[in-house]
Amino acid sequence: MRPFFIVSPVAALCAAGSAFFVGAFLGGPWSAPAGAATSPVAPASFPQIRFEQYTLPNGLRVVLAPDARKEAPPVIAVNVTYDVGSRSERPGRSGFAHLFEHMMFQGSENVAKTEHIRLVQSNGGSMNGTTNQDRTNFFEALPANQLELGLFLEADRMRALDISQDNLDNQRQVVEEEKRQSYDNRPYGHTYEALLDEAYQGFPYKHTTIGSMADLDAASLDDVRQFHHVFYEPNNAVLTVTGRYDGDKAKALVARYFGPIPQGAPVPRTTFAEPAAPPGERRRTLQDPLARQPQYLAGYVAVSGTDPDFYALSLLGDILSSGKTSRLYQALVEKDLATGVGAGMNENLGPGLFTVEAALPPHADVAPVEAILDAEIARIGVDGVSADDLQIAQAQERVGEISGLQTALGRASRLGLYAVLFHDPNRVNTLLPRLQAVTAADVQRVARKYLVPANRSVVITLPAAAAAPAPVVVPVPVAAPAGSAQ
């Protein structure tokens, strides 16, 4: 299960039966890639997305996944994923990756400021960009007859983005306002920031994606241009195109618009310098004047998304907190000891966090809730999980993963993510079989190995006590001296 942060909620996964999705999309984009060997962990019971991948002479990796079904909706998605995130930043220069999420919409050589958005929306499409620790992506969802528009727009800003002082000053102010709205003036806005700072020793994952406003204020135009020159080049990106289109036509358009972009210099890779042995438990308590309920948030530094233990940890998160029959829901929410619970494994390039959290009723004591959380985790380590628990968790993952691939945009984003992070777009086809191969013994083993207090960072957020009202000074009339005029 992907982490469910009470401080930053994500949409709940659909709980409907997965058999419909598997049966409905076998064939078309859901069959095995043409000419590709079927993975030994990808049995026919799992849908397979057809795709073709190749690399342009300038280093741009291209993944094409046309939907050839007659009933396919007439839409396409263009997604460019850059191999840059907050992990790519250095001390004193944080927030640059997120800043460029904004800068990339400020115009390029042939597209004026805001024209990118206007062109997409006036043609019935939508677009956006997102940044996280590991990657930045930009995408358009458009009617099928606007494939060329989407490719042109992405190529133009990859080739000739307008990085001017005016644009930098403007977007720096936008980012600072975003931080005020999403972090500084929001309940629990600094909770996850504190958890990252406690959990990680190395800088790549120790800071938030939005970064430091002091760093952004201190950044010069040359600093920002240099960051862009290093990371936003074709040899550090993956272009994915999905939906209803002709593959040969798409290849010609990709070559036309992206082919002439010069290749950049080799890109420095992130080094994750986390200690091999757990450094011991770290704890922090925050007093939040905007919070109305106590919150418990723990993070266990675990593994990369490429590690075999990732799959068992993902299912462990489901067993602990996915649905009303989950361990933590039954132990805490059903007994009115918590108003919400969550647990899950982050899918990262480097060592990701397994998080456990609970929101408590107002004025509740955190200690008893933490004791129950620890007891439920320890119980899995000692007693394991049942076959039914494991099958339910695997079904939840199956539904969630396949639901996320129903749209052209969902497929484009996932293919780009896996191509950039793991150099393996076929992970979109092998993830579910690998989850299905996890055993109850695997789940028990990873609970014992990773979810131990010595590997844990805990942040407890408490509502700040209301400031005492200032004393009211009531003037006391002074008696007039005897004999004075009244």
C-alpha positions as CSV (number, residue, x, y, z in Angstrom):
1,M,0.0,0.0,0.0
2,R,1.2,3.5,-0.7
3,P,1.5,5.6,2.4
4,F,-1.7,7.4,3.6
5,F,-0.6,10.6,5.3
6,I,-3.2,12.2,7.5
7,V,-1.1,15.4,7.1
8,S,-1.4,15.1,3.3
9,P,-4.2,12.7,2.3
10,V,-4.2,10.7,-0.9
11,A,-7.3,9.3,-2.6
12,A,-8.4,5.9,-1.2
13,L,-8.2,3.0,-3.4
14,C,-11.3,1.5,-5.0
15,A,-12.5,-1.6,-3.2
16,A,-14.5,-3.1,-6.0
17,G,-13.6,-6.6,-7.4
18,S,-10.5,-6.7,-9.6
19,A,-11.7,-9.4,-11.9
20,F,-13.6,-6.9,-14.0
21,F,-10.5,-4.8,-14.7
22,V,-8.4,-7.8,-15.6
23,G,-10.9,-9.3,-17.9
24,A,-12.0,-6.1,-19.5
25,F,-8.5,-5.0,-20.7
26,L,-6.8,-8.2,-21.8
27,G,-5.8,-7.5,-25.3
28,G,-5.2,-4.1,-26.9
29,P,-2.9,-2.1,-24.6
30,W,-3.1,-4.9,-22.0
31,S,-1.4,-7.7,-23.9
32,A,2.3,-8.6,-23.9
33,P,4.7,-6.3,-25.7
34,A,5.1,-7.4,-29.3
35,G,8.3,-9.4,-29.8
36,A,9.1,-9.2,-26.1
37,A,9.6,-12.3,-23.9
38,T,7.0,-12.6,-21.2
39,S,8.4,-12.2,-17.8
40,P,8.7,-15.4,-15.7
41,V,6.8,-13.6,-12.9
42,A,4.1,-12.3,-15.2
43,P,1.5,-15.1,-15.6
44,A,-1.3,-14.7,-18.1
45,S,-3.8,-13.9,-15.3
46,F,-2.2,-10.4,-15.1
47,P,-2.9,-7.8,-17.7
48,Q,0.1,-6.6,-19.7
49,I,0.6,-3.2,-21.3
50,R,2.0,-3.2,-24.8
51,F,4.8,-0.7,-25.3
52,E,7.9,-0.1,-27.4
53,Q,10.9,1.7,-26.2
54,Y,13.9,3.2,-28.0
55,T,16.5,5.9,-27.6
56,L,17.1,8.9,-29.8
57,P,20.7,9.9,-30.7
58,N,20.6,12.7,-28.2
59,G,19.9,10.3,-25.3
60,L,16.1,10.9,-24.9
61,R,14.4,7.6,-24.0
62,V,11.0,7.1,-25.7
63,V,8.3,4.7,-24.6
64,L,5.3,4.4,-26.9
65,A,2.2,2.5,-25.8
66,P,-0.6,3.1,-28.4
67,D,-4.1,1.7,-27.5
68,A,-5.2,-0.2,-30.6
69,R,-8.6,-1.2,-29.3
70,K,-11.5,-0.2,-31.5
71,E,-13.4,1.0,-28.4
72,A,-10.4,3.0,-27.1
73,P,-11.4,6.6,-26.2
74,P,-10.0,9.1,-28.7
75,V,-7.5,10.6,-26.3
76,I,-3.8,10.7,-26.0
77,A,-1.3,11.5,-23.2
78,V,2.1,13.0,-23.5
79,N,4.4,12.7,-20.5
80,V,8.0,13.9,-20.0
81,T,9.6,12.6,-16.8
82,Y,13.0,14.1,-15.8
83,D,15.4,12.3,-13.7
84,V,15.5,15.1,-11.1
85,G,13.8,15.7,-7.8
86,S,14.7,17.1,-4.4
87,R,17.2,14.3,-4.0
88,S,19.3,16.0,-6.8
89,E,19.7,19.2,-4.8
90,R,22.7,20.1,-2.5
91,P,22.8,21.9,0.8
92,G,22.1,25.6,0.4
93,R,20.4,25.0,-3.0
94,S,17.2,23.2,-1.9
95,G,13.8,23.8,-3.7
96,F,15.3,24.1,-7.2
97,A,13.5,21.0,-8.6
98,H,10.1,22.2,-7.4
99,L,10.9,25.8,-8.6
100,F,11.3,24.4,-12.1
101,E,8.0,22.7,-11.9
102,H,6.7,26.3,-12.0
103,M,9.3,27.8,-14.3
104,M,8.5,25.3,-17.1
105,F,5.2,27.0,-17.7
106,Q,6.7,30.5,-18.1
107,G,7.3,30.3,-21.8
108,S,9.9,29.1,-24.3
109,E,11.2,30.2,-27.6
110,N,8.0,29.6,-29.6
111,V,5.5,29.5,-26.8
112,A,4.7,32.7,-24.9
113,K,4.2,32.9,-21.1
114,T,0.8,31.2,-20.2
115,E,0.3,30.2,-23.9
116,H,1.2,26.5,-23.1
117,I,-1.8,26.4,-20.8
118,R,-4.1,28.3,-23.1
119,L,-3.3,26.1,-26.1
120,V,-3.9,22.9,-24.2
121,Q,-7.2,24.0,-22.6
122,S,-8.6,25.6,-25.8
123,N,-8.1,22.3,-27.5
124,G,-10.1,20.4,-24.8
125,G,-7.1,19.1,-22.9
126,S,-5.5,19.4,-19.5
127,M,-1.9,19.6,-18.3
128,N,0.2,19.9,-15.2
129,G,3.5,19.1,-13.6
130,T,4.5,17.4,-10.4
131,T,7.7,17.1,-8.4
132,N,8.7,14.7,-5.6
133,Q,11.9,13.4,-4.1
134,D,13.0,11.4,-7.1
135,R,11.5,12.8,-10.3
136,T,9.7,15.7,-12.0
137,N,7.1,15.1,-14.7
138,F,5.1,17.3,-17.1
139,F,2.1,16.0,-19.0
140,E,-0.8,16.8,-21.3
141,A,-4.0,14.8,-21.9
142,L,-5.5,15.8,-25.2
143,P,-7.9,14.7,-27.9
144,A,-6.3,12.2,-30.2
145,N,-6.0,14.6,-33.0
146,Q,-3.8,16.9,-30.9
147,L,-0.9,14.5,-30.5
148,E,1.4,16.9,-32.5
149,L,0.5,19.8,-30.2
150,G,1.5,17.9,-27.1
151,L,4.8,16.8,-28.5
152,F,5.6,20.3,-29.8
153,L,4.9,22.0,-26.5
154,E,7.1,19.6,-24.5
155,A,9.9,19.7,-27.0
156,D,10.0,23.5,-27.2
157,R,10.4,23.9,-23.4
158,M,12.9,21.1,-23.2
159,R,15.0,22.9,-25.9
160,A,14.6,26.6,-25.2
161,L,13.0,27.4,-21.8
162,D,12.8,31.1,-21.0
163,I,14.8,31.4,-17.8
164,S,14.9,35.1,-17.2
165,Q,15.2,37.2,-14.1
166,D,11.6,38.3,-14.3
167,N,10.4,34.8,-14.5
168,L,12.6,33.7,-11.6
169,D,11.5,36.5,-9.4
170,N,7.8,35.9,-10.2
171,Q,7.9,32.2,-9.7
172,R,10.0,32.5,-6.6
173,Q,7.2,34.5,-5.1
174,V,4.7,31.9,-6.2
175,V,6.6,29.1,-4.5
176,E,6.9,31.2,-1.3
177,E,3.2,31.7,-1.3
178,E,2.6,28.0,-1.8
179,K,4.8,27.3,1.2
180,R,2.8,29.7,3.3
181,Q,-0.4,28.1,2.2
182,S,0.6,24.4,2.2
183,Y,3.1,24.3,5.1
184,D,3.2,27.3,7.3
185,N,-0.5,28.0,7.7
186,R,-1.8,24.5,7.5
187,P,-2.4,22.1,10.4
188,Y,0.4,19.5,10.6
189,G,2.1,21.4,7.8
190,H,5.6,20.8,9.3
191,T,5.1,17.3,10.6
192,Y,6.3,15.3,7.7
193,E,9.2,17.8,7.2
194,A,10.3,17.0,10.8
195,L,10.0,13.3,10.2
196,L,12.3,13.5,7.1
197,D,14.8,15.5,9.1
198,E,14.8,12.9,11.9
199,A,14.7,9.8,9.8
200,Y,17.5,10.5,7.3
201,Q,21.1,11.3,7.9
202,G,22.0,12.2,4.2
203,F,20.8,15.3,2.5
204,P,19.0,13.8,-0.5
205,Y,15.9,12.7,1.4
206,K,16.4,14.8,4.6
207,H,14.6,17.9,3.2
208,T,11.2,18.5,1.7
209,T,10.6,19.0,-2.0
210,I,9.5,22.6,-1.5
211,G,12.9,23.3,0.0
212,S,14.1,26.3,2.0
213,M,12.8,29.8,1.3
214,A,16.2,31.1,2.4
215,D,17.9,29.0,-0.2
216,L,15.5,30.2,-2.9
217,D,15.9,33.9,-1.9
218,A,19.7,33.5,-2.0
219,A,19.7,31.8,-5.5
220,S,21.0,33.9,-8.4
221,L,19.8,33.6,-12.0
222,D,23.1,31.8,-12.8
223,D,22.5,29.3,-10.0
224,V,19.1,28.5,-11.4
225,R,20.3,28.3,-15.0
226,Q,23.1,26.0,-14.0
227,F,20.7,23.6,-12.3
228,H,18.5,23.6,-15.4
229,H,21.4,23.0,-17.7
230,V,22.5,19.9,-15.7
231,F,19.2,18.1,-15.3
232,Y,16.6,19.2,-17.9
233,E,18.3,17.7,-20.9
234,P,17.1,15.0,-23.3
235,N,19.6,12.5,-22.0
236,N,18.1,12.9,-18.5
237,A,14.5,12.4,-19.5
238,V,11.9,9.8,-20.7
239,L,9.1,10.7,-23.1
240,T,6.0,8.5,-22.8
241,V,3.1,8.6,-25.2
242,T,-0.1,6.6,-24.6
243,G,-3.6,6.5,-25.9
244,R,-5.2,6.2,-29.3
245,Y,-2.7,7.1,-32.0
246,D,-0.7,5.6,-34.9
247,G,2.7,4.4,-33.7
248,D,4.5,5.2,-37.0
249,K,3.1,8.7,-37.0
250,A,4.1,9.2,-33.4
251,K,7.7,8.1,-34.1
252,A,8.0,10.6,-37.0
253,L,6.7,13.5,-34.8
254,V,9.0,12.5,-31.9
255,A,12.0,12.6,-34.3
256,R,10.9,15.9,-35.8
257,Y,10.4,17.8,-32.5
258,F,12.8,16.1,-30.1
259,G,15.5,14.8,-32.4
260,P,17.3,18.2,-33.0
261,I,17.6,19.0,-29.3
262,P,21.3,18.8,-28.3
263,Q,22.4,16.2,-25.9
264,G,23.5,17.4,-22.5
265,A,26.6,16.5,-20.5
266,P,26.6,13.4,-18.3
267,V,24.4,13.9,-15.3
268,P,25.7,13.4,-11.8
269,R,23.9,10.7,-9.9
270,T,22.6,10.9,-6.3
271,T,24.6,9.1,-3.6
272,F,22.5,7.9,-0.6
273,A,24.8,7.9,2.4
274,E,22.5,6.3,5.0
275,P,24.0,4.2,7.8
276,A,24.1,0.5,7.3
277,A,22.9,-0.2,10.9
278,P,19.9,1.5,12.5
279,P,21.2,4.6,14.3
280,G,18.7,4.2,17.2
281,E,15.3,5.7,17.8
282,R,14.8,9.5,17.2
283,R,11.9,11.4,18.6
284,R,10.5,15.0,18.3
285,T,7.4,16.7,19.6
286,L,5.9,19.6,17.8
287,Q,3.5,22.2,19.2
288,D,1.2,23.2,16.4
289,P,-1.1,26.2,16.9
290,L,-3.3,25.1,14.0
291,A,-3.7,21.5,15.0
292,R,-6.9,20.4,16.8
293,Q,-6.0,16.8,17.4
294,P,-2.9,15.0,18.5
295,Q,-1.1,13.1,15.8
296,Y,1.4,10.2,15.9
297,L,3.7,9.7,12.9
298,A,6.5,7.2,12.7
299,G,8.9,6.4,9.9
300,Y,11.1,3.4,9.5
301,V,14.0,3.7,6.9
302,A,13.6,0.6,4.8
303,V,14.5,-0.2,1.2
304,S,14.5,1.0,-2.4
305,G,11.7,0.1,-4.7
306,T,14.1,-2.2,-6.5
307,D,14.7,-4.3,-3.4
308,P,12.9,-7.7,-3.2
309,D,11.6,-6.7,0.3
310,F,9.7,-3.8,-1.1
311,Y,6.8,-6.0,-2.2
312,A,6.4,-7.6,1.2
313,L,6.5,-4.2,2.9
314,S,3.9,-2.9,0.6
315,L,1.5,-5.7,1.5
316,L,2.4,-5.3,5.2
317,G,1.1,-1.7,4.9
318,D,-2.2,-3.0,3.5
319,I,-2.6,-5.6,6.2
320,L,-2.0,-3.0,8.9
321,S,-4.3,-0.2,7.7
322,S,-6.1,-0.8,4.4
323,G,-9.9,-1.0,5.1
324,K,-12.1,-1.5,8.1
325,T,-10.9,-5.0,8.7
326,S,-7.2,-4.0,8.9
327,R,-5.3,-4.6,12.1
328,L,-4.8,-0.9,13.1
329,Y,-8.4,0.1,12.2
330,Q,-9.8,-2.6,14.4
331,A,-7.4,-2.0,17.2
332,L,-7.8,1.8,17.3
333,V,-10.5,3.4,15.2
334,E,-13.2,0.8,16.1
335,K,-12.5,1.4,19.7
336,D,-12.6,5.2,19.4
337,L,-8.9,5.5,20.3
338,A,-8.1,7.1,17.0
339,T,-10.0,8.9,14.3
340,G,-7.8,7.7,11.5
341,V,-4.8,5.4,10.9
342,G,-2.4,4.7,8.0
343,A,0.6,2.6,7.2
344,G,2.5,2.0,4.0
345,M,5.8,1.8,2.1
346,N,7.2,4.6,-0.1
347,E,8.3,3.6,-3.6
348,N,11.7,5.4,-3.9
349,L,14.9,5.2,-5.8
350,G,16.8,5.3,-2.5
351,P,15.9,3.8,0.9
352,G,12.2,4.7,1.3
353,L,10.2,5.2,4.5
354,F,7.7,2.8,5.9
355,T,5.3,5.1,7.8
356,V,2.8,4.4,10.5
357,E,0.4,7.1,11.7
358,A,-2.6,7.8,13.8
359,A,-4.8,10.8,14.4
360,L,-6.2,10.9,17.9
361,P,-9.4,12.5,19.3
362,P,-8.9,15.9,20.8
363,H,-7.2,15.9,24.2
364,A,-6.3,12.2,23.9
365,D,-3.0,10.8,25.3
366,V,-0.6,9.6,22.6
367,A,1.2,7.0,24.8
368,P,-1.5,4.4,24.9
369,V,-2.1,4.6,21.2
370,E,1.6,4.2,20.5
371,A,1.7,1.2,22.7
372,I,-1.1,-0.4,20.7
373,L,0.5,0.4,17.4
374,D,3.8,-1.2,18.6
375,A,1.9,-4.3,19.9
376,E,0.1,-4.8,16.6
377,I,3.4,-4.6,14.6
378,A,5.1,-6.9,17.1
379,R,2.3,-9.4,16.8
380,I,2.9,-9.8,13.1
381,G,6.5,-10.3,13.8
382,V,5.8,-13.0,16.3
383,D,2.6,-14.7,15.0
384,G,2.8,-13.8,11.3
385,V,-0.3,-13.1,9.1
386,S,-3.0,-15.5,7.9
387,A,-3.4,-16.6,4.3
388,D,-6.7,-14.7,4.2
389,D,-5.0,-11.5,5.3
390,L,-2.4,-11.9,2.6
391,Q,-4.9,-12.6,-0.1
392,I,-7.0,-9.6,0.8
393,A,-3.9,-7.3,0.7
394,Q,-2.9,-8.7,-2.6
395,A,-6.4,-8.1,-4.0
396,Q,-6.3,-4.6,-2.8
397,E,-3.0,-3.9,-4.5
398,R,-4.3,-5.5,-7.7
399,V,-7.4,-3.3,-7.8
400,G,-5.4,-0.2,-7.0
401,E,-2.7,-0.8,-9.5
402,I,-5.1,-1.7,-12.4
403,S,-7.4,1.1,-11.6
404,G,-4.5,3.5,-11.8
405,L,-3.8,2.3,-15.3
406,Q,-7.3,2.8,-16.8
407,T,-6.5,6.2,-18.3
408,A,-4.0,7.1,-21.0
409,L,-2.5,9.6,-18.5
410,G,-2.2,7.1,-15.8
411,R,-0.3,4.7,-18.1
412,A,2.0,7.4,-19.4
413,S,2.9,8.6,-15.9
414,R,3.5,5.1,-14.6
415,L,5.7,4.1,-17.6
416,G,7.7,7.3,-17.3
417,L,8.2,6.9,-13.5
418,Y,9.5,3.3,-13.8
419,A,11.7,4.1,-16.8
420,V,13.3,7.0,-14.9
421,L,13.6,5.5,-11.4
422,F,14.4,1.9,-12.2
423,H,15.3,1.9,-15.9
424,D,12.5,-0.6,-16.2
425,P,9.2,0.6,-17.8
426,N,8.2,-3.1,-17.8
427,R,7.8,-2.8,-14.1
428,V,4.3,-1.8,-15.0
429,N,3.7,-5.4,-16.0
430,T,5.8,-7.2,-13.4
431,L,4.8,-5.3,-10.2
432,L,1.6,-7.2,-9.6
433,P,3.0,-10.7,-10.2
434,R,5.8,-9.8,-7.8
435,L,3.3,-8.8,-5.2
436,Q,1.4,-12.0,-5.8
437,A,4.5,-14.0,-5.2
438,V,5.0,-12.6,-1.7
439,T,4.4,-15.2,1.1
440,A,3.1,-14.8,4.6
441,A,6.6,-15.7,5.8
442,D,8.0,-12.8,3.8
443,V,5.6,-10.4,5.5
444,Q,6.5,-11.7,8.9
445,R,10.2,-11.4,8.1
446,V,10.2,-7.8,6.9
447,A,8.1,-6.8,9.9
448,R,10.7,-8.2,12.2
449,K,13.6,-6.8,10.2
450,Y,12.6,-3.2,9.5
451,L,9.8,-2.2,11.9
452,V,11.9,-2.1,15.1
453,P,12.3,0.8,17.5
454,A,16.0,1.2,16.7
455,N,15.1,2.0,13.1
456,R,12.3,4.4,13.9
457,S,11.8,8.1,13.9
458,V,8.7,9.5,15.7
459,V,7.1,12.9,15.4
460,I,4.3,13.7,17.8
461,T,2.3,16.8,16.9
462,L,0.2,18.3,19.7
463,P,-2.2,21.2,19.5
464,A,-0.4,24.2,21.0
465,A,-2.0,25.5,24.1
466,A,-4.0,28.7,23.6
467,A,-2.2,31.7,24.7
468,A,-3.5,33.2,27.9
469,P,-5.5,36.4,27.2
470,A,-3.8,39.6,28.2
471,P,-5.0,40.9,31.5
472,V,-7.6,43.6,31.2
473,V,-6.7,46.8,33.1
474,V,-9.8,48.5,34.5
475,P,-9.1,52.1,35.5
476,V,-10.0,52.7,39.1
477,P,-11.3,56.2,39.8
478,V,-9.2,58.2,42.2
479,A,-11.1,59.9,45.1
480,A,-11.0,63.7,44.9
481,P,-9.1,65.4,47.8
482,A,-11.3,66.8,50.6
483,G,-12.4,70.3,49.9
484,S,-11.9,70.1,46.1
485,A,-14.6,71.2,43.7
486,Q,-17.1,68.4,42.7
